[in-house]
Amino acid sequence: MRITQSNLIAKILNKVNNASASAGKSAYEVAVQNGFEGNVHQWLASLKGSNGNDGEPGSAGAKGDTGERGLQGEQGPAGTISGVNAKATGDVAIAVANTWYDGCSLTLQAGTYLITAQITILRSTTTAMFRYARITDKTNHYASGEDYTPSVANQVSSISLTTIITLAGQTIIYLQGTSSQVGTIKAAIHLNGSGSNATQLNAIKLS
């Protein structure tokens, strides 16, 4: 009988199909055969290794986009301003030239204050005169100013002063005036009266 290629292939396939394959051992069985003691679940659990070492830190990521602007917060409560004022209650004579006289004063507690002041000085005779003003506690002088008028009768001028002072404790602050000739610190302007406010001292507490 002649054996052809097709007959040979058919015979091989027939033997393969009729052959009985023998089942191999499972991995668990191999493990038991090599000394493992325990059931299959314990063996499976034993396959998990210990945690590895931490990896190297990754490179920084790209900067994210700017977030949206948040909502506007509610308006806070209104602040409070604490201030005091003193005015000259009557005229003060500058009886001796270049001698300081008190126009008015304030008693302030410890803190930081904005101080403003105005003093009005009159010279009724015809004499040139310098006028001077200062804010002081009679030890420390915090602000000062001056002006000059030529030889004209009824010379009047107002000097304004502003300063910020910090006090460690209760202190009396004075507005003082003087002049190079005798004169008068005026409580009110001498014509067209507008009340006793021509010489005054103000303090606004800042902190």
Residue pairs with C-beta under 8 A, 6 or more apart in sequence:
25 33
28 36
28 40
28 43
31 43
32 43
36 43
36 46
38 46
81 204
81 205
82 204
82 205
83 202
83 203
83 204
83 205
84 106
84 108
84 202
84 203
85 106
85 200
85 201
85 202
85 203
86 104
86 105
86 106
86 175
86 200
86 201
86 202
87 104
87 187
87 196
87 197
87 199
87 200
87 201
88 103
88 104
88 185
88 186
88 187
88 196
88 198
88 199
88 200
89 104
89 187
89 196
90 187
90 196
91 184
91 185
91 186
91 187
92 101
92 102
92 103
92 177
92 184
92 185
92 187
93 101
93 182
93 184
93 185
94 101
94 121
94 177
94 178
94 179
94 182
94 183
94 184
94 185
95 182
96 182
97 178
97 179
97 180
97 181
97 182
98 178
98 179
98 180
99 178
100 134
100 176
100 177
100 178
101 176
101 177
101 178
101 185
102 174
102 175
102 176
103 119
103 174
103 175
103 176
103 177
103 185
103 199
103 201
104 174
104 175
104 199
104 200
104 201
105 172
105 173
105 174
105 175
105 201
106 172
106 173
106 201
106 203
107 170
107 171
107 172
107 173
108 167
108 170
108 171
108 172
108 173
108 203
109 167
109 169
109 170
110 167
110 168
110 169
110 170
111 166
111 167
111 205
111 206
111 207
112 164
112 165
112 166
112 167
112 205
112 206
112 207
113 164
113 165
113 166
113 167
113 203
113 204
113 205
113 206
114 162
114 163
114 164
114 203
114 204
114 206
115 135
115 142
115 143
115 161
115 162
115 163
115 164
115 165
115 173
115 201
115 202
115 203
116 160
116 161
116 162
116 201
116 202
117 133
117 135
117 143
117 160
117 161
117 162
117 175
117 200
117 201
117 202
118 158
118 159
118 160
118 161
118 198
118 199
118 200
119 133
119 158
119 159
119 161
119 175
119 177
119 185
119 199
120 156
120 157
120 158
120 185
120 186
120 189
120 198
120 199
121 131
121 133
121 156
121 157
121 158
121 159
121 177
121 179
121 183
121 184
121 185
121 186
122 154
122 155
122 156
122 183
122 184
122 186
122 190
123 129
123 131
123 149
123 154
123 155
123 156
123 179
123 181
123 182
123 183
123 184
124 153
124 154
124 183
124 184
125 153
125 181
126 151
126 152
126 153
127 151
127 181
128 148
128 149
128 150
128 151
129 148
129 149
129 155
129 179
129 180
129 181
129 183
130 146
130 147
130 148
130 179
130 180
131 146
131 147
131 148
131 149
131 157
131 159
131 177
131 178
131 179
131 180
131 183
132 144
132 145
132 146
132 159
132 177
132 178
132 179
133 144
133 145
133 146
133 159
133 161
133 175
133 176
133 177
134 141
134 142
134 143
134 144
134 145
134 161
134 175
134 176
134 177
135 141
135 142
135 143
135 144
135 161
135 163
135 165
135 173
135 174
135 175
135 176
135 201
136 142
136 173
136 174
136 176
137 171
137 172
137 173
137 174
138 174
142 163
142 165
142 173
143 161
143 162
143 163
144 161
145 159
145 160
145 161
146 159
147 157
147 159
149 155
149 157
154 190
156 186
156 189
156 190
158 198
159 177
161 175
164 206
165 173
173 201
173 203
174 201
175 199
175 200
175 201
177 185
177 199
185 199
186 198
186 199
187 196
187 198
187 199
188 194
188 195
188 196
188 197
188 198
189 198
